[in-house]
Amino acid sequence: MKLICPQSELNAHLSLVSRAVPSNPSHPVLANVLMHADEDKQEISLTGFDLSLGVQTSFSAQVEEGGLLTLPAKLLSDIVSRLPNEEITLSTEADSSLATLTSALGRYQVQGLDATEYPELPTVESGEAVYLPVEQLIDGLRGALFAASTDETKQVLTGVHIAVAADEMEFAATDGHRLSVVNTVKSDAADGAADGGAETAFDVTVPGKALRELERMLQLHPAGEAIALRFDQGQLLFQWDNQRLTSRLLEGQYPNYRQLIPRQFSRQMTVERKLLIGALERISVLADKKNNIVKFSLDTAGQEVVISVDAPDVGSGREALPAQISGDSLDIAFNVRYLLEGLKALNTSEVQMQCNTATSPAILTPLGGLKMTYLVMPIQIRS
């Protein structure tokens, strides 16, 4: 194998696939990235795979001699990232797994493993292709991913539930304490790209880890184009340009989250989002780090919301913000981290909070912009 490519290209693509390389691999070859140099296409393909999440990406390069090889992901990344932004030559001798990297600064050798030991990425052949618009996909991921659970004992909650209908996509994530639901409209371009324009409806639960990697990869993807999605027998495949991401699907019934969202509210507050975020960030400094509780006092007569914290042995804080409030006054408390994460995902200048009582769910929604519903369970406070 012998190839020549820019350091910046190799470094960027290595950092993408390395995220799918396990830190504690069950087999030594899984700590490596698979490198395929294609002489006919003048292209390098890199693959990382942890037997659940697989990332494959390719880029143009000068390939003088094609071949397959696996190289240690961390070691290779550490070397390449420190080289100057110039051309790198990577070569191996016939029937050898020892790779030599040559740059303007010097020469490095890295011991690889035979590519025949590397497992193949799952293929999804029979699943019908559905084409999803990139911008709406990114909006859905940004608005839902943060609310997914990190508790591996609740496996199905560590994912995002994605439901696709003829003209709409819905993304939902919950950790049992809060719920985020984003609805985006599929573009005509994406509908037209589908096989024969077929209207395909489906719903799947995808691991949060896989979707975080997808979101990172999509930052490099040109907006306005559609991504092909296929799934079959517990596997899912996202594919576009020269990149693909495969992941297993999460098994189990996702909670019926729609029934958790109240339909009517007796109290409503509209407030400037950035002002509210700023006040919460300042107040949170004094919040008890174990419970992170802040109290909202909705003052209908004064048309303001008072945000306060009282942490024994630490101190207390209080700020008042102007707000448009309807309904009776109310004291209600929340986990400040949950509030801040939700407010930062809402992308409008004003937000609306609706609630009924101090112990029933509160709903945050953006005024205009993305169609997003963020439900937060309040924390009971002693009067």
C-alpha positions in Angstrom: 0.0 0.0 0.0 1.2 3.5 -0.8 -0.8 6.8 -0.6 -0.2 10.5 -0.4 -2.7 12.9 1.2 -3.0 16.2 3.0 -2.5 16.0 6.8 -5.7 18.1 7.4 -7.8 15.6 5.4 -6.5 12.5 7.1 -6.7 14.2 10.6 -10.3 15.3 10.1 -11.5 11.9 8.9 -9.5 10.0 11.5 -11.2 12.1 14.3 -14.6 11.2 12.8 -14.1 7.4 12.7 -12.1 7.2 16.0 -15.3 8.1 17.9 -16.7 4.7 17.0 -13.5 2.9 18.3 -14.2 1.4 21.7 -11.9 2.4 24.6 -12.0 -1.2 26.0 -12.3 -3.4 22.9 -13.4 -7.0 23.2 -10.9 -7.9 20.5 -7.6 -6.2 19.8 -8.4 -5.4 16.2 -11.4 -3.3 17.3 -9.0 -0.7 18.8 -7.9 -0.1 15.2 -9.3 1.8 12.3 -9.6 0.0 9.0 -7.9 1.8 6.1 -8.7 0.9 2.5 -6.7 2.6 -0.2 -8.5 2.3 -3.6 -6.2 2.8 -6.6 -9.1 2.8 -9.1 -11.1 5.5 -7.3 -8.0 7.3 -6.0 -9.7 7.4 -2.6 -9.1 6.4 1.0 -11.8 4.9 3.1 -11.6 4.8 7.0 -13.8 2.7 9.2 -14.3 2.6 13.0 -16.6 0.0 14.6 -17.4 -1.1 18.2 -19.9 -3.8 17.1 -22.8 -1.5 17.8 -21.9 1.8 16.2 -20.0 2.0 12.9 -18.7 5.1 11.1 -17.2 5.0 7.6 -15.9 8.0 5.7 -13.8 8.4 2.6 -11.9 11.2 0.8 -9.8 11.7 -2.3 -6.1 11.0 -2.2 -3.2 10.1 -4.5 -3.1 6.3 -4.3 -0.1 4.7 -5.9 -0.7 1.2 -4.6 -4.0 0.1 -3.2 -4.5 -2.2 -0.1 -6.2 -2.9 3.2 -4.8 -2.5 6.7 -5.9 -1.8 10.2 -3.9 0.6 12.4 -4.2 1.6 16.1 -6.7 4.4 16.2 -5.4 6.4 19.1 -1.7 6.1 18.2 -2.3 7.0 14.5 -4.5 10.0 15.5 -2.0 11.2 18.0 0.8 11.2 15.4 -1.2 12.6 12.5 -2.7 15.5 14.6 0.8 16.7 15.6 2.2 16.7 12.1 2.3 20.0 10.0 -0.4 20.7 7.6 1.4 19.3 4.6 1.3 16.2 2.5 1.8 12.8 4.3 3.0 9.6 2.7 1.8 6.4 4.2 3.2 3.1 2.9 3.6 -0.6 3.8 5.8 -3.3 2.3 4.2 -6.4 0.7 2.8 -8.8 3.2 3.7 -6.5 6.1 1.4 -4.8 8.6 4.1 -2.2 9.5 3.0 1.2 8.2 5.5 4.0 7.6 4.3 7.6 7.8 6.6 10.2 6.2 6.2 13.9 6.5 8.5 17.0 6.1 9.5 16.6 9.7 10.5 13.0 9.7 9.4 9.3 9.6 7.2 7.3 11.9 6.4 3.6 11.9 3.2 2.1 13.3 2.5 -1.6 13.7 -0.9 -2.6 12.4 -3.0 -5.8 12.3 -4.2 -7.9 9.3 -7.4 -6.4 7.8 -9.0 -9.9 7.5 -9.6 -9.9 11.2 -11.7 -6.7 11.1 -15.5 -7.3 11.3 -17.6 -6.1 8.4 -20.0 -3.2 9.0 -23.7 -4.5 9.0 -25.4 -4.1 5.7 -29.1 -3.0 5.4 -30.1 -4.3 2.0 -33.8 -5.0 2.3 -34.9 -1.9 4.1 -36.6 0.7 1.9 -34.7 4.0 1.7 -36.3 7.0 3.2 -34.7 10.4 2.5 -34.5 12.9 5.3 -33.6 16.6 4.9 -30.4 17.6 6.6 -31.5 20.9 8.2 -34.6 19.3 9.7 -32.6 16.3 10.9 -30.1 18.6 12.7 -32.9 20.7 14.2 -34.5 17.6 15.6 -31.3 16.2 17.0 -30.3 19.5 18.7 -33.8 19.9 20.2 -34.2 16.4 21.6 -30.8 14.7 22.2 -29.9 16.6 25.4 -33.0 15.2 27.2 -32.2 11.5 26.6 -31.2 9.5 29.7 -27.6 8.5 30.5 -28.8 5.7 32.8 -27.8 2.5 31.0 -30.3 0.5 33.2 -33.1 2.3 31.3 -31.8 1.3 27.9 -34.7 2.5 25.7 -34.6 5.9 27.4 -30.9 6.4 26.3 -32.1 6.8 22.8 -34.2 9.3 20.7 -37.5 8.1 19.3 -37.8 9.2 15.7 -41.2 8.9 14.0 -41.4 9.8 10.3 -44.7 10.4 8.5 -45.5 11.5 4.9 -44.7 15.2 5.6 -43.4 15.4 9.2 -40.6 14.1 11.4 -41.0 13.9 15.2 -38.0 13.5 17.6 -38.7 12.7 21.2 -36.3 12.1 24.2 -37.0 11.7 27.9 -35.1 10.6 31.0 -38.2 10.3 33.2 -37.8 13.8 34.7 -38.2 15.9 31.5 -39.3 15.3 27.9 -38.4 17.1 24.7 -40.4 16.7 21.5 -39.5 18.4 18.2 -41.7 18.4 15.1 -40.2 19.3 11.8 -41.7 19.5 8.3 -40.1 17.4 5.6 -39.1 19.4 2.6 -40.5 18.7 -0.9 -36.9 18.0 -2.1 -36.6 15.2 0.4 -40.0 13.7 -0.5 -39.1 13.7 -4.1 -35.8 12.0 -3.5 -37.5 9.0 -2.0 -38.0 5.8 -4.0 -40.7 6.7 -6.5 -41.9 9.4 -4.1 -43.3 6.7 -1.8 -44.8 7.9 1.5 -43.1 5.8 4.1 -44.2 6.0 7.8 -42.1 4.4 10.5 -40.8 4.9 14.1 -37.6 3.7 15.6 -35.6 4.3 18.8 -31.9 5.1 18.0 -29.1 5.1 20.6 -28.1 8.7 21.7 -24.4 7.9 21.2 -25.0 7.1 17.5 -27.1 10.3 17.0 -24.5 12.5 18.7 -21.9 11.2 16.2 -24.4 11.7 13.3 -24.9 15.3 14.4 -21.1 15.9 14.4 -20.8 14.4 10.9 -23.7 16.4 9.6 -21.9 19.7 10.5 -19.7 19.0 7.4 -22.6 18.1 5.1 -24.0 20.7 2.7 -27.4 21.9 3.7 -30.4 21.3 1.5 -29.4 17.8 0.5 -31.2 14.7 1.8 -29.7 11.7 3.7 -30.7 8.2 3.0 -32.0 6.2 6.0 -32.5 2.4 5.9 -33.3 0.1 8.7 -34.0 -3.6 9.0 -33.7 -6.4 11.6 -32.5 -4.2 14.4 -30.0 -2.3 12.4 -30.1 1.2 11.0 -28.0 2.9 8.3 -27.6 6.6 7.5 -25.8 7.2 4.2 -24.8 10.3 2.3 -21.9 11.4 0.0 -18.9 9.3 1.0 -20.0 8.7 4.6 -22.2 6.2 6.4 -23.1 5.6 10.0 -24.6 2.3 11.1 -26.1 1.5 14.5 -28.2 -1.1 16.2 -31.7 0.0 17.2 -32.8 0.0 20.8 -35.3 -2.7 21.6 -38.3 -2.3 23.8 -41.5 -0.2 23.8 -40.8 3.5 24.0 -43.1 5.3 26.5 -46.3 6.8 25.2 -44.9 10.3 25.8 -47.7 12.2 24.0 -50.2 11.4 26.8 -47.9 13.1 29.3 -48.3 16.5 27.7 -51.3 18.4 29.2 -53.8 19.9 26.8 -55.1 22.8 28.9 -53.3 25.2 31.3 -54.6 27.6 34.0 -51.4 29.7 34.1 -49.1 31.1 31.4 -46.0 33.2 31.4 -44.1 34.8 28.5 -40.5 36.0 29.1 -37.4 37.0 27.2 -35.3 33.8 26.9 -31.8 35.4 27.2 -32.8 37.3 30.3 -34.2 34.1 31.9 -31.0 32.1 31.0 -28.8 34.9 32.5 -30.8 35.0 35.8 -30.8 31.2 36.1 -27.0 31.0 35.5 -26.3 33.5 38.2 -28.8 32.0 40.7 -27.5 28.5 40.0 -24.2 29.4 41.6 -25.9 29.3 45.0 -28.1 26.3 44.3 -27.6 23.1 46.3 -25.4 21.0 44.0 -27.2 17.8 45.0 -30.8 19.0 44.2 -30.1 22.1 42.0 -33.5 23.6 43.1 -34.6 27.1 42.0 -38.0 28.5 42.8 -40.2 30.5 40.4 -42.7 32.9 41.9 -45.2 34.0 39.3 -46.6 37.4 40.3 -49.7 38.2 38.3 -50.3 41.6 39.9 -46.8 42.8 39.4 -46.4 41.1 36.0 -43.0 39.7 37.0 -41.4 36.3 37.8 -39.1 36.2 40.9 -36.4 33.5 40.7 -34.9 32.6 44.0 -32.7 30.0 45.7 -32.2 29.4 49.4 -29.4 26.9 50.2 -28.8 26.3 53.9 -25.1 26.9 54.9 -24.4 28.4 51.5 -26.5 31.5 51.0 -29.5 32.8 49.1 -30.2 34.7 45.9 -33.2 36.5 44.3 -33.8 38.1 40.9 -37.0 39.6 39.4 -37.7 39.6 35.7 -40.5 41.4 33.8 -43.0 38.8 32.3 -46.4 38.6 30.8 -48.4 36.4 33.2 -52.0 35.2 33.1 -53.8 33.1 35.7 -53.3 33.1 39.5 -50.0 33.7 41.2 -48.0 30.5 41.9 -44.8 29.3 43.5 -43.2 26.4 41.6 -39.7 24.9 41.8 -37.4 23.1 39.2 -34.1 21.5 38.8 -32.1 24.5 37.4 -30.0 22.3 35.1 -33.1 20.9 33.4 -34.4 24.4 32.8 -31.1 25.8 31.4 -30.6 22.8 29.0 -34.1 23.2 27.7 -33.9 27.0 27.3 -30.6 26.8 25.4 -32.2 24.3 23.0 -35.1 26.7 22.3 -34.0 29.1 19.6 -36.3 32.1 19.8 -36.0 35.5 21.6 -39.1 34.8 23.7 -40.3 31.6 25.4 -43.6 30.7 26.9 -44.1 28.6 30.1 -47.5 27.0 30.8 -48.5 25.1 33.9 -51.4 24.2 36.2 -50.2 23.5 39.7 -46.9 23.4 41.6 -46.8 19.6 41.3 -48.0 19.1 37.7 -45.8 19.2 34.5 -44.7 22.6 33.2 -44.3 23.1 29.4 -41.8 25.4 27.8 -42.2 26.3 24.1 -40.5 28.8 21.8 -42.6 31.7 20.4 -42.1 31.3 16.6 -39.3 29.3 15.1 -38.9 25.6 15.7 -42.0 23.6 16.8 -40.7 22.2 20.1 -42.3 21.2 23.3 -40.2 20.8 26.5 -41.9 19.3 29.5 -40.2 19.6 32.9 -41.5 17.9 36.1 -41.4 20.4 39.0 -39.8 19.6 42.4 -42.1 19.7 45.4 -41.1 22.4 47.9 -42.1 22.9 51.5 -44.0 26.2 52.1 
